Amino acid sequence: MVFSLTGTHVIFFVAAVIVAGAVSGVLTAVTFNISSSLSEKCDRVQEQLDTDFKVINDPDNIPVSNGFYLFYLKNIGGGRLVTTNDTFTVFVDGEIVVKAHFYFSDSSIQPSEVTTLYISTSDISSGDHTLRVVGPQAVDDEFEFTI
């Protein structure tokens, strides 16, 4: 028995529907992966934009208290800023300040709040210096001052 022209058309139609369904499924999966990837990237960018701070001292008048120089850090980002020795790295004149020689007065601050960064006086001699504070998301601020 030989297929008629209609039978052949039905087989081609079914095959075309199967191929179209497979292509549609692949395109849907790829589109979903791209969408998820972009969403994650946007979340990371948003987190980085929400993380920002600034050293707001008078560069010619750095206060001293109990063997520590006091630097004031203001949260100018859009989110809470965690201020601990584990989330921040401090450099003076390009040299890293060990964690035991600096600390913050607060463990976290909200936007527009200020915390005090205490740096041991043994790490800073008299003269001109550059303080670089690196925080979460590798956001940093440089501050030139004189002791």
N, C-alpha and C positions, 0 to 999 in steps of 0.2 A: 504494500500500500504506500502510495506516495503522498507527501504532504501537499496540501493545496497552497495556493498563494497566501491565503488567510492564515494558515497555520504557521508559515514562515514569518509572516508579519508579527504574529503573536509572540513567537520565540524571540525575535529581535526587540520587540517592545519590552518584554520581561527582562531581557539582558540589559537593555538601556536603562530601565528603572533600577536595576541592581547596581550598575556602575554609577549612576547618578547618586544613589543613596550612599555608596561607599565614598565617593568624592565629597559629598556633603558632610559626611561624618568626619573625614580627615580635615576638611576646612574648618569645621566647628571646633575640633580639638586644637588645631593650630591657633585659631582666633582666641580661644579660651586661655591657652598658654601665654600668648602675647599680652592679653589683657591682665592676667595675673602678674606677669613680670613687670609691666608698666605700673600697676598698682603698688607693688612692693617698692619699686624705684621711687615713685612719688612719695610714699610714706617715709623713705629714708631722706629724701630731699627736704620734706616738710620738717622732719626732726632736726635736720642740720640747720634749717632756717630758723627754727625756734630756739636754737642754742647759740647764744651770743653774749659776750660780756666785755667789760671795759675797765681798765685800771684808771681810777679817777683821782689819784693823789695830786698834790702840788709837787712838781718835780724838783723844786729847790728846798722843800721843807718836809722831809720824811720823818714822821713821828717814831719815837722809840719808847718801848715799854718792857721792863723786866727782861732785858737781853734780847729783844726781838724788834726788828723794824716792822712797822705796820703799813700795809698797802690795802687800799680799799677797792674791792671788786664789785662792780654794779652789773646786775643781770639786765641786759638790754634786749634779750631775746623774748620770744613769745611763750615760753614754757618754763617749768620749774627747773632749776639748775642744781644738780647734786655737786656739792663742794666738799670733797674728801681728798686725802692723799692718794687714793686709788684712782680717782677720776681726773686728777690734775697732775701735770708735770711742770716744775718750775725751773727756769734757767736764769742764771745771773752771768752776764757777759759770755754767754755761750756754754757755760759750765752748768751741768745739772746739779740741782740742790737735792741732796738725799732726803728721803721721806721723813726721816727723824728730825730734820732741821726746819721743817715748815708745817704749818697747820692752819685751818680755817676756824673762825669763831662759830660758824653755823655749818650744819651738815647738808643743808639745802636752802635755797632762797627762791622766792617767787619773782616774777617779772617786776622790774623797777626797784627791787630791794637791793641792799648793799650788805656785803659780808667783809670781814677783815681777814686778810692773809698775813699771818705772822711768819717772818723769816728770821732765823737766828742771825744775830749781829756778827757772829764768827764767820759767816759766809760772805759778808760784804765789807770791804775795806773803804776808806775814805777816797773820794774822787768821783769821776763820772762813770756811770754804769748803765747797762741795758737789762731790763727785766723782761723776760718772755714767759708768759703763762699759757700753757697749752691745756685745753679742757676737753670735754666730751666731743665726739665727732671731729676731732682734730682742729677745732676752732681755737684760734690763738689771738693774743694781743701782746704787743710790744710797748714798753714804757721806758723812756730814757729819764734818768734822774741823777741827782748829785747828792752825795753824803758829805 
